[in-house]
Amino acid sequence: MKQYCRAEVLRILRITAKQLAGWQRAGLAPTSDAFTFYDLLQLRKIRDLRAKRVRPAVIRESLQAMQEQVAGMENPLLEASAFKVGSRVAYRHDGYAVEPIAGQFVMDFEPSGAILTAKPSHGDKLQPIANYESVAELFTRGVAMEEHPSTHDEAIRTYLQVLELEPTHAAAHINLGTLYYNQRDFVSAEKHYRLAVQSDPRYALAYFDLGNVLDETSRVEEAIAAYRTAIQLAPTYADAHYNLALAYERSAQPRRALHHWKAYLKLDGTGAWAMHARNQAARILEADRLKIVYKSSQ
């Protein structure tokens, strides 16, 4: 099986070294510098849960509880479909959904969007929820196809199949949008990023990606609004701070840019883009200093 180095993991998943190190300390990721494809799938799911502001400790507790409740389950993030319920994580598996820490069945398909829970009794069995297993399998297949440029068109078709079965699958909309974005089909990319936002308004990654396509198509003010929303949902989202700083600079708002350059450096002071952020912050501060000197000399 192909092994991925740390730099490849950061690039593929679009996460920072600090994020990965934090997940490793929390026991959510392997501590080695070599990662398998299955490690990538698990890290991607952790990234998506963290984008929804689920705490690492809660993710770890839910994994342990799920392993205890389902005999033979080694990795719930790969063997079941995880989703956020309140501040916790629930899993769809074997035709039903459960929040394992509380030991509650979860039915999240009410028209009102309300979540109904019920404490299972011995022998309880819910009717299978149609298509969830096939959706999970299709989505995993799409992720695998993304790894090779030669199968990107097939990945698009696979994600479209996922959305036929589950039109509000936010992660499929995001991955599909990114494939279109990389093909420079910005109209299709924007469409799916917006659908991801509609499907899950608390998904910081969806707003970040929407900001990227808006920025790419020269709608800087709209991009700023999208990046700001991503940061409101996930204040430690380093890349959102970085891109927001760039957008503020393009819209001639250097002081606002400075705030986000500084925020980025606090979150990732040693990463690949830290030098650029540090230089931009220094340039803005120097320009401000020169303005003060000029005014005082008049």
PyMOL commands that set and color helices and strands:
alter all, ss='L'
color gray80, all
select helices_A, chain A and resi 6-13+17-25+37-51+56-69+76-79+132-146+149-165+170-182+186-199+204-216+220-233+238-250+254-267+274-296
alter helices_A, ss='H'
color red, helices_A
select strands_A, chain A and resi 4-5+34-35+81-85+88-93+96-99+104-107+116-118
alter strands_A, ss='S'
color yellow, strands_A
deselect
rebuild
show_as cartoon
